Amino acid sequence: MAIVSKLAFAALAGLFVANFAFPASAQNAARDAAIHKCVTEAAVRYPDVSSPDNQRARTDVYRSCMGAAGQAP
């Protein structure tokens, strides 16, 4: 009986951990997608990064895009 109890406890603990792991993974995927989209948008709008003005403008575009996506920059 003790072995069954330990196995049942281990199974419940595993399900508990899995329950919290998957939503975090989905949140990370949404953030990764937003980062990719915003970096690409900034690079397309300001392709030349040799100018400090373009670097600032790129940063502004990225921050604005991330804010619009509901993510922290």
ZIKAQUI-V546655 format. One record per residue. N is the residue number from 0. PHI is phi in whole degrees, 0 to 359 (* if undefined). PSI is psi in radians with two decimals (* if undefined). Layout:
BEGIN
n/phi/psi
N/PHI/PSI
N/PHI/PSI
END
This chain:
BEGIN
n/phi/psi
0/*/-0.61
1/294/-0.64
2/293/-0.73
3/296/-0.72
4/297/-0.73
5/294/-0.70
6/293/-0.71
7/295/-0.74
8/297/-0.75
9/296/-0.71
10/295/-0.75
11/295/-0.69
12/297/-0.71
13/297/-0.75
14/294/-0.67
15/298/-0.81
16/294/-0.76
17/297/-0.59
18/298/-0.62
19/270/-0.33
20/282/-0.70
21/291/-0.73
22/299/-0.65
23/296/-0.67
24/296/-0.71
25/294/-0.66
26/294/-0.70
27/295/-0.66
28/295/-0.71
29/294/-0.71
30/292/-0.75
31/300/-0.71
32/295/-0.71
33/294/-0.73
34/299/-0.81
35/299/-0.80
36/298/-0.78
37/286/-0.65
38/296/-0.75
39/296/-0.77
40/299/-0.77
41/295/-0.70
42/292/-0.61
43/289/-0.73
44/287/-0.57
45/226/1.38
46/288/-0.47
47/270/1.96
48/261/0.11
49/286/-0.38
50/268/2.28
51/301/-0.58
52/296/-0.72
53/293/-0.62
54/296/-0.75
55/295/-0.76
56/297/-0.68
57/298/-0.75
58/297/-0.73
59/297/-0.74
60/297/-0.77
61/299/-0.83
62/298/-0.75
63/297/-0.78
64/297/-0.76
65/295/-0.69
66/297/-0.72
67/294/-0.50
68/276/-0.04
69/79/0.40
70/242/2.69
71/284/2.44
72/294/*
END
